[in-house]
Amino acid sequence: MTGHAPMNLLAPTAVVAEDEAALRGELVEQLGRLWPELAIVGEAADGLEALRLLDQRRPDILFLDIEMPGATGLEVARQVGGRAHVVFVTAYDQYAVAAFDQGAVDYLLKPLAGARLFTAISRLKARLGQGQPPAPLGGVLEQLSARPAPSAARAPLRWINASVGQTLRLITVDEVMFFQSDNKYTRLALKDGEALIRKPLKELIDELDPQQFWQIHRSTLVNVHAIGSVSRDFRGRMQIKLKHGSETLLVAESCAHLFRQM
């Protein structure tokens, strides 16, 4: 026995703990659309608030951001003690997925993808319907705690050595309008042309300042200071027009939440 209360299958409850307000709103909105029977009984912007809501509201499910101020998601998860099914929210997929695949613990990757959330919801419904107790978190927490420290703890990348034709040029990241995967290279779009580097986009995501460079597509990182306007084309696809140059950049639907506040 875990001591977990019987589930109300008609109206399961959840708490959403995520410190990024836009992402928290996006998750709540998608949950409302994909699982209208789920009652969101609390939202937390930090770990301490998440712990308070866990004690007060006793939710069936806890959507928990791994990196939060106050108390991290891992610290919160250690206090769950089988009281709720936990779905971790993380940007660090290369470390997280391996850990989650070891057990019956679900996860969502940032930026949120509707298909992944639908899968997590389907699994949660099955567990609730079968009366399964929350999965033990010990092994997952041990693996996540051992992962390398996230790049946010390091100073972000400020300079890049890039090839411009046959010349090696030192470029500040502020000069880059966007980075885009191009076969085995990554292309840097500049006001006065372009450059190439061999560093893959997934490494740049970890090294650049996430407040300045947003991933708008699996192959594109854009400098927010270079964005001129955001609109939708005749197919309803969101696209970016830059302040300089004639290129337009396609925004994946899973990344559209980044522009809700603009």
Protein Blocks (a to p, Z undefined) as FASTA:
>chain_A
ZZiacddfklccdddddfblklmmmmmmmmmmmmmmbccfbdcfbfklmmmmmmmnopab
dcddfbdghiafklmmmmnnopaccddddfblmlmmmmmmmpccdcddddddfklmmmmm
mmmmmmmmnopacddfklmmmmmmmpccdfklpccdfbdcddehjbccdddfklpmbdcd
ehjbccdddfkbccddfbdfklmmmmmcfklpccfbfkbccdfklpmbdcddfkopacdd
dfbdjbdcdddfklmmmmmmZZ
